[in-house]
Amino acid sequence: MTRTIKLWLVAFLLSLLIAIGVYHSVKPLPPGIARETPARTLQDPQWFEDLTWRDQDGNLQLDHEIFDEILRLVNQAERLIVVDMFLFNDSAPGNDYRPLAEQLTQALIARKQTVPGIQVVVITDPINTFYGGARSPFLDRLRNAGIPAVETSLGPLRDSNPLWSSIWRLCCEWMGNSTDSGWLPNILGDGEVTLRSYLTLPNFKANHRKTLIVDEDNDWRGLITSANPHDGSSRHSNVAISFTGPAVFDLLQAEQAVLEMSRKPWVAPPLPAATIPAVDEATVKGQILTEENILEGALAMLQTAVPGSRIDLAMFYLSHREIINGLVAAHERGVAVRVLLDLNQNAFGRDKSGIPNQPVAAELNRAGIQVRWCNTFGEQCHSKLMIRQDPDDEWQLMLGSANFTRRNLDSLNLEANIRVWGGTGDPLIQEATEFFNYQWQGNPGRPLSLPYGANADASILAYWQYRLMEATGLSTF
């Protein structure tokens, strides 16, 4: 083979990889995946929170509500249970975490056995089987009990790390995977996995949603949260909202689109669109947002805030440039902005670098925005919550699965959030504000947050490392 032919082959291969990378970064999303539903009247909205702290003697204290409510809803359902949860697995033996994965699995199987005619569907991310290279005892038990447990097909989504994914799609995507031929240690659990599992991992995308839909009495109830049924996550701080009314059907349609994308068609109960009531301006309203529409909703909350408004943000990962610019612009217009961040220094016992939150916090602090750190001790400040209160006594809030990062807000992951509007006297905003204020201030016996200076890192190197990781997709955030 002559040198000229070799150069042409190299040029062709590079051109092919670039074309694959570009196409899969901008291709259309599957039908129904990115949703921005109309504002609906939220009926019986309820707030739930998980708070973790250390008392003055250093003892771990938990005030956790979310999975108690999820299990209650599962245990009373008669017609339908749809669960979509990102992490659905346990932890290494010897840890004293709450066994959330086991509790949810038992509850779903018990309900199916008690009410054989009930429809139960579980949707989760393939990371729980290390992308097909390991077995999940929880998913296997659900399937053996006649409950479909769908591992989301991520290939139709856009690629968040095209530098690797273009290579992977050419060399490896078509190979599939196997649970019987592993020979490498499983960094995510027990046993051994294949090289194909590790080749899939750097694609860095996921079905990151955390939702529940059930029947309740003669109605339907939806729940959107930031919490996972994952033992190692059982100490994290999180938030959730549940609600009845027509917005539940919007959420159900969003989950049905995930099943269709994964080639697991499923017939949902009839949706009574003709009976959906008009929005009553005197009530709390809600809007289901998925994928890139979460970014649009968050920017709208920031950009329309007026002098005298207050914006409070509690976020596990904060790195999206449009959100950061929106926070700074709101502050410069006279909006009071407070940002409460996780330190990003621990993930299930593994040390992390503090990226992206530490360089982002330094940028916000330089702009004059108040920043504090969650005072964590190995657990994570895992909430994804934004609250806006306006001088005219109106308020908005947004919560759900989405971190405010490129991966979560630019239609690279599957995400599900809810944006809510109401009046100041509503209990929902009072509970959400109390949650934020409590984490922000704490008290002498419960120091739930620390001032920015306690963990400040204004390193230029860390800042540009974060910017490069955010722009290229070479990151897990």
C-alpha positions, 0 to 999 in steps of 0.5 A: 500500500503506497503512502498516498493510499494510506493518507487517503484512508486516514483522511477518509476515516477522520472525515467519517468520524467527524461526520458521525460525531456531528450528526449524532450531536445535532440529530432530531430527537425521537418523537415525544421526548422533548416536551413543554406541556401547557400550564395545567391546574395542579390539584392537591400538590404536596411537597416532600423533602429529605434532609440530612445533617450532623448534630452537635455530637457528630451523629447522623440525623435524617428527616426523609420523606420522599421514599416513604411517600413513594412506597405508600403510593405503590402500596395503595395502587389498584390500576397502574404504577409507572416508575422511571428511576435512574439509579436502581441498585444497592451498595457494597455489603457492610454499609448501613444505608437504607435498602431503597432498591430492595424496599421498592422492588419488594413493594412493586412485586407485592402489589402485583401479587395482591392485585394481579390485574394492575399494570406495572411498568418500571423504566430505568437506566442501563447503568444498573446492568453496566450497559448489559454486562452484569445482571441486576437482581432487582430487575431480574426479580421484577421480570420474574414477577411479570413486571416489565423492567425496561432498560432505556435505549440511549442510542437514539439520544444525541451524543454528549461526548462526541469525541468518544461516541463517534468512535464507539458508534463505528467500532462497538455499538453494533456488538451488543453486550453479554452478562456471561463473558465478563473478565474485568472487575465491575467498578459499579458492583459485584462480579466481572464485566466485559470490555464492552461495558467499559467502552460504553461508559464514556458516552456519558449519557443517561435516562436520568429521570425520577418519576412515579405515576399511580392511581389513587382512589378514583384519581391519578397522582404523579410524583417528580423528584431528584431522589433515586431508589439507590442505597448509596443515595439514601442519605442525600438531601432531595426534594419532590412534588406530587400532584393530581389532575391533568398534568399527570397525563402529560407526565404519563405521555412523556414516559410512554415516549421513553418506552416507544424510543426503547422499542417497548411499546406500551398502551397507557390508560385512556387519557381524558383530554376532553375533560381537561379543565381550563386553568383557574388563575386562582389555583396553583398551576404546573407544567411538565418540562423534559430535556431542552425545555427545562433550560427554556423554563429556567431561563424564563424564570431568570430573565423575567425576574424584576428588581425586588424579586428573589431567586433561590437556587439549590443545585447539585451540579451547576455549570451551564453557561446560559444559566450562570449568565442568567443568574449574574444578569438577574443580580445586576438588575436588582434581583436578590440571588442566593445559590446553595451548592454541593461541594462536588467532593464525594461520590459514594465514597470516592473523592472528587475534584470540586468541579464544576461547582467550586470554579462556578461558585468563584465566578458567582462570588466575584459577581456579588452573588451570595453563595453558600456550601451544603455542609455535607459529610459524605452524603450529597446535597442532591436537590435540583430546586429553583424558587422565584418570589416576586414583589407582587406576591406571585411565585414560581418554582422548578424542581426535578431530575435535571442538574443545571449542566450542558448534559442535563439541559441540552437534550443529551440526557433524559430529564423530567422537571416540573415548573409551578406557579402560584400565590404567596399564601399557598402552602407549597411555596411556604414549604419550599421556601422553608426547606431552602431557608433551613438549608441556607441558615441552619441553626447552631445545632444543625449547621446545614451550610457553610459560607463561601469562604469555607471552601473557596477555590478561585483557581484559574486552572480549575475554571478552564478545566471545567469550561473545557469539560463542559464544552467537550462533554469529557465529563460526568456532570 
